[in-house]
Amino acid sequence: AGMLIVRKGKRALKHKRKLNHAIHRHYCTPVFKEPRYFVAIFPDKDSQEKIYQHQQLLLASDFQRERVKWVDKSLYHVTLKFVGGAWKLQSDFENAIAVMEDVLKDHTAFDVAVEGVGVFPKWNKPRSVHVELKAGKSNIKSISKKLNSAWLQANVPISDMHKQLVPHITIGRWKQIWVKGFQDYSRYSPLYHIPITTFRASKISIMDSSLNADGPTYKEIYSIPLRGK
């Protein structure tokens, strides 16, 4: 069953309008596109620029730059949960939002420190390159775990329930899977632990991703501020 959150006065009206707007845009259109939702935190523009400058250090160090498709800085984000097309029904979306509102109502904003670089899944067979998170990582994992648990309890469809979250910000992806990796990745060790930036995580966003020839585009569908008490 879904969850019911009771609000009063102007806040209730504002929330209802916000939710109805999100539903209308994605579930009441003549041509319904199956969503590719994900739940994420986005750094501010100043931090995006600092992460981009770190990306440029990789380019300057000949970090297989011609083999990597680099992510546009406006798309940098920390994924808390990839939902994909699990919320196909309007009722799934409404219940998911209700659960998120309830889980996050007592959470306050927190700082996220970005430091160093890494690859997934491993250096000799890389598929993506990312900047790593230090401070704030435990908050992100805690929120993600609470959301997963609450969604499951409320019968909200979710994907990859048991996938372990490793918080990071992807900055590039290899154009070919399983290309020849780094035989001597120690040459990049000076970049491993450089402090890059710290940003304030002040809201959690539900995003819809669309894939096209030029790469993905993201649209924020709904957001929940981290105000706490």
Secondary structure in CASP SS format (residue, H / E / C, confidence):
PFRMAT SS
TARGET T0000
AUTHOR 0000-0000-0000
METHOD secondary structure of the structure
MODEL  1
A C 1.00
G C 1.00
M C 1.00
L C 1.00
I C 1.00
V C 1.00
R C 1.00
K C 1.00
G H 1.00
K H 1.00
R H 1.00
A H 1.00
L H 1.00
K H 1.00
H H 1.00
K H 1.00
R H 1.00
K H 1.00
L H 1.00
N H 1.00
H H 1.00
A H 1.00
I H 1.00
H H 1.00
R H 1.00
H H 1.00
Y H 1.00
C C 1.00
T C 1.00
P C 1.00
V C 1.00
F C 1.00
K C 1.00
E C 1.00
P C 1.00
R C 1.00
Y E 1.00
F E 1.00
V E 1.00
A E 1.00
I E 1.00
F C 1.00
P C 1.00
D C 1.00
K H 1.00
D H 1.00
S H 1.00
Q H 1.00
E H 1.00
K H 1.00
I H 1.00
Y H 1.00
Q H 1.00
H H 1.00
Q H 1.00
Q H 1.00
L H 1.00
L H 1.00
L H 1.00
A H 1.00
S C 1.00
D C 1.00
F C 1.00
Q C 1.00
R H 1.00
E H 1.00
R H 1.00
V E 1.00
K E 1.00
W E 1.00
V C 1.00
D C 1.00
K H 1.00
S H 1.00
L H 1.00
Y C 1.00
H C 1.00
V E 1.00
T E 1.00
L E 1.00
K E 1.00
F E 1.00
V E 1.00
G E 1.00
G C 1.00
A C 1.00
W C 1.00
K C 1.00
L C 1.00
Q H 1.00
S H 1.00
D H 1.00
F H 1.00
E H 1.00
N H 1.00
A H 1.00
I H 1.00
A H 1.00
V H 1.00
M H 1.00
E H 1.00
D H 1.00
V H 1.00
L H 1.00
K C 1.00
D C 1.00
H C 1.00
T E 1.00
A C 1.00
F E 1.00
D E 1.00
V E 1.00
A E 1.00
V E 1.00
E E 1.00
G E 1.00
V E 1.00
G E 1.00
V E 1.00
F E 1.00
P E 1.00
K E 1.00
W C 1.00
N C 1.00
K E 1.00
P E 1.00
R E 1.00
S E 1.00
V E 1.00
H E 1.00
V E 1.00
E E 1.00
L E 1.00
K C 1.00
A C 1.00
G C 1.00
K H 1.00
S H 1.00
N H 1.00
I H 1.00
K H 1.00
S H 1.00
I H 1.00
S H 1.00
K H 1.00
K H 1.00
L H 1.00
N H 1.00
S H 1.00
A H 1.00
W H 1.00
L H 1.00
Q H 1.00
A C 1.00
N C 1.00
V C 1.00
P C 1.00
I C 1.00
S C 1.00
D C 1.00
M C 1.00
H C 1.00
K C 1.00
Q C 1.00
L C 1.00
V C 1.00
P C 1.00
H E 1.00
I E 1.00
T E 1.00
I E 1.00
G E 1.00
R E 1.00
W E 1.00
K C 1.00
Q C 1.00
I C 1.00
W C 1.00
V C 1.00
K C 1.00
G C 1.00
F C 1.00
Q C 1.00
D C 1.00
Y H 1.00
S H 1.00
R H 1.00
Y H 1.00
S H 1.00
P H 1.00
L H 1.00
Y C 1.00
H C 1.00
I C 1.00
P E 1.00
I E 1.00
T E 1.00
T E 1.00
F E 1.00
R E 1.00
A E 1.00
S C 1.00
K E 1.00
I E 1.00
S E 1.00
I E 1.00
M E 1.00
D E 1.00
S E 1.00
S E 1.00
L E 1.00
N E 1.00
A C 1.00
D C 1.00
G E 1.00
P E 1.00
T E 1.00
Y E 1.00
K E 1.00
E E 1.00
I E 1.00
Y E 1.00
S E 1.00
I E 1.00
P E 1.00
L C 1.00
R E 1.00
G C 1.00
K C 1.00
END
